[in-house]
Amino acid sequence: MELSDKYYRTLGYYAPTLFFIQLNGKGRLKNIKKWDEVQKATLLHEYIHFLQDITTVQGLQNMYRIGEYLRYVTNVAKDPDKNEIHLPVDPLMTAGYNLKQNWQLSNWTFGNRTQVIKYVSYAKQMKGTLVDDVTGNKQDVNGILLNCLDQKGGNVNVDFGTLQIMEGMAKEVEELAYPSMKGMSPYNPYYPTLS
């Protein structure tokens, strides 16, 4: 099997902040004892993402952003001075709510999905500056830029962020519980290793 085929085969997924796990296997959860190891491992992997969603800064920030967005949309909808509302409401046009700042910070710290097989070096990378809507305080945001090798031996740059950390954590737990799944985890762009 080609490396990219293995990476892009979808065995299941978790929808952040919606608390929804989708598995692409056969059988219902009540028949889990009859599931094959791949499907059980996929459920564990996606369940780890659910736990990350309700216990980590990234997950809680996503929920906070959605809550603030809904609060803003509700206020726009009930404002008697407005006679129309356009959906979806642009989350970047919400002055005074810091939603733009939170949206930018989330994007800057998420990382990207570039496939690599080996880590070479890293460097500090300036992502941007946040300016608080209320206080006017400024805060520079830095990230990590990884220089890596792809499967053809070419140099690729990767933004390292919460995507890699969360996928790496789910992969490690899954492979501890199901050692035969080593290298067969659901989508993880940084497998086999960053060594």
C-alpha positions as CSV (number, residue, x, y, z in Angstrom):
1,M,0.0,0.0,0.0
2,E,1.3,3.5,-0.9
3,L,2.1,5.7,2.1
4,S,-0.4,8.4,0.9
5,D,-3.2,5.8,0.5
6,K,-2.7,4.7,4.1
7,Y,-2.8,8.3,5.3
8,Y,-5.9,9.3,3.4
9,R,-8.0,6.2,4.1
10,T,-10.7,7.4,6.4
11,L,-11.6,4.9,9.1
12,G,-13.5,7.4,11.2
13,Y,-13.5,11.0,12.4
14,Y,-14.6,13.2,15.3
15,A,-16.4,16.5,14.8
16,P,-14.9,19.0,17.2
17,T,-17.4,20.8,19.6
18,L,-20.3,18.8,18.1
19,F,-19.4,15.7,20.2
20,F,-20.0,13.4,17.2
21,I,-17.9,10.4,16.3
22,Q,-18.3,8.7,12.9
23,L,-16.9,5.3,12.2
24,N,-16.8,3.8,8.8
25,G,-17.0,0.2,10.0
26,K,-19.7,-2.4,10.3
27,G,-22.0,-3.1,13.3
28,R,-23.4,-1.1,16.1
29,L,-21.7,0.0,19.3
30,K,-23.6,-2.6,21.3
31,N,-21.9,-5.3,19.2
32,I,-18.4,-4.0,19.9
33,K,-17.1,-7.4,20.9
34,K,-17.7,-8.6,17.3
35,W,-15.8,-5.6,15.8
36,D,-12.4,-6.2,14.2
37,E,-9.3,-4.6,15.8
38,V,-9.1,-1.8,13.2
39,Q,-12.6,-0.6,14.1
40,K,-12.0,-0.8,17.8
41,A,-8.7,1.0,17.5
42,T,-10.4,3.7,15.4
43,L,-13.1,4.2,18.0
44,L,-10.4,4.6,20.7
45,H,-8.5,7.1,18.5
46,E,-11.6,9.2,17.9
47,Y,-12.7,9.0,21.5
48,I,-9.3,10.5,22.5
49,H,-10.2,13.4,20.3
50,F,-13.5,13.8,22.1
51,L,-11.7,13.9,25.5
52,Q,-9.2,16.4,24.0
53,D,-12.2,18.5,23.0
54,I,-13.6,18.8,26.5
55,T,-10.4,18.9,28.5
56,T,-7.7,20.9,26.5
57,V,-7.2,24.6,25.9
58,Q,-7.7,24.0,22.2
59,G,-11.0,22.3,22.6
60,L,-12.3,24.7,25.3
61,Q,-11.3,27.6,23.1
62,N,-13.3,26.2,20.2
63,M,-16.4,25.9,22.4
64,Y,-15.8,29.4,23.8
65,R,-15.5,30.8,20.3
66,I,-18.7,29.1,19.2
67,G,-20.5,30.3,22.3
68,E,-19.4,33.9,21.8
69,Y,-20.3,33.7,18.1
70,L,-23.8,32.5,18.9
71,R,-24.1,35.3,21.6
72,Y,-23.1,37.9,19.0
73,V,-25.5,36.5,16.3
74,T,-28.3,36.5,18.9
75,N,-27.7,40.1,19.8
76,V,-27.7,41.1,16.1
77,A,-30.9,39.2,15.5
78,K,-32.8,40.8,18.5
79,D,-31.5,44.4,17.8
80,P,-34.6,46.4,17.0
81,D,-32.6,48.9,14.9
82,K,-31.7,46.2,12.4
83,N,-34.4,45.1,10.0
84,E,-32.4,42.3,8.4
85,I,-29.7,39.8,9.2
86,H,-27.4,38.0,6.7
87,L,-26.4,34.5,7.6
88,P,-23.8,33.3,8.2
89,V,-22.8,36.3,10.2
90,D,-19.1,37.1,9.5
91,P,-17.2,36.2,12.7
92,L,-14.5,38.7,11.7
93,M,-16.9,41.6,11.9
94,T,-17.7,41.3,15.6
95,A,-15.8,44.3,17.1
96,G,-15.9,44.4,20.8
97,Y,-16.2,40.6,21.3
98,N,-12.5,39.6,20.5
99,L,-13.9,36.9,18.2
100,K,-11.5,38.0,15.5
101,Q,-8.6,37.7,17.8
102,N,-9.6,34.2,19.0
103,W,-10.2,33.1,15.4
104,Q,-6.8,34.3,14.3
105,L,-5.1,32.7,17.3
106,S,-6.8,29.4,16.7
107,N,-5.7,29.4,13.0
108,W,-2.1,30.4,13.9
109,T,-1.7,27.7,16.5
110,F,-3.5,24.8,14.7
111,G,-0.7,23.7,12.3
112,N,-1.0,22.1,8.9
113,R,-1.4,18.6,7.4
114,T,1.7,18.3,5.3
115,Q,2.9,14.7,5.1
116,V,6.5,14.1,6.3
117,I,8.7,11.2,7.2
118,K,11.6,12.9,9.0
119,Y,12.3,16.0,11.0
120,V,15.4,18.0,10.1
121,S,15.4,21.3,12.0
122,Y,13.1,23.9,13.4
123,A,12.9,27.7,13.7
124,K,10.8,30.3,15.6
125,Q,8.2,31.8,13.3
126,M,6.3,35.1,13.9
127,K,2.6,34.5,13.2
128,G,1.3,37.9,13.9
129,T,0.2,40.4,16.6
130,L,-3.1,40.3,18.4
131,V,-4.7,43.6,19.5
132,D,-7.3,43.4,22.2
133,D,-10.6,45.0,21.0
134,V,-11.3,46.4,24.5
135,T,-7.9,47.4,26.0
136,G,-5.8,47.9,22.9
137,N,-3.0,45.8,24.4
138,K,-0.8,44.1,21.8
139,Q,0.6,40.5,22.0
140,D,3.0,39.0,19.5
141,V,2.3,35.3,18.7
142,N,5.1,33.1,17.7
143,G,5.0,29.5,16.4
144,I,7.4,26.8,15.3
145,L,8.3,26.1,11.7
146,L,9.6,22.6,11.1
147,N,11.9,21.8,8.2
148,C,11.2,18.1,7.3
149,L,11.7,15.6,4.6
150,D,8.7,14.2,2.6
151,Q,8.4,10.6,1.3
152,K,10.3,11.6,-1.8
153,G,13.2,13.1,0.2
154,G,12.3,16.7,-0.6
155,N,12.4,19.5,1.9
156,V,9.0,20.7,3.2
157,N,8.1,23.3,5.8
158,V,5.5,22.4,8.3
159,D,3.7,24.7,10.8
160,F,3.8,22.8,14.1
161,G,0.7,23.2,16.2
162,T,-2.2,21.6,18.1
163,L,-3.1,19.4,15.2
164,Q,0.1,17.5,15.4
165,I,0.0,17.3,19.2
166,M,-3.6,16.1,19.4
167,E,-3.1,13.6,16.6
168,G,0.1,12.4,18.1
169,M,-1.5,11.9,21.5
170,A,-4.4,9.9,20.0
171,K,-2.0,7.8,17.9
172,E,0.2,7.0,20.9
173,V,-2.8,5.9,23.1
174,E,-4.3,3.9,20.3
175,E,-1.1,2.1,19.5
176,L,-0.5,1.3,23.2
177,A,-3.9,-0.4,23.4
178,Y,-3.6,-2.0,19.9
179,P,0.1,-2.6,19.1
180,S,-0.8,-4.3,15.8
181,M,-2.1,-0.9,14.6
182,K,1.3,0.6,14.6
183,G,1.6,2.6,11.4
184,M,-2.1,2.1,10.5
185,S,-3.6,4.9,12.6
186,P,-6.3,7.0,11.1
187,Y,-5.0,10.1,9.4
188,N,-1.8,11.3,11.0
189,P,0.5,13.4,8.7
190,Y,3.5,13.0,11.0
191,Y,3.7,9.2,10.9
192,P,6.0,7.3,11.0
193,T,8.2,9.6,13.1
194,L,9.6,13.0,13.7
195,S,13.0,11.7,14.9
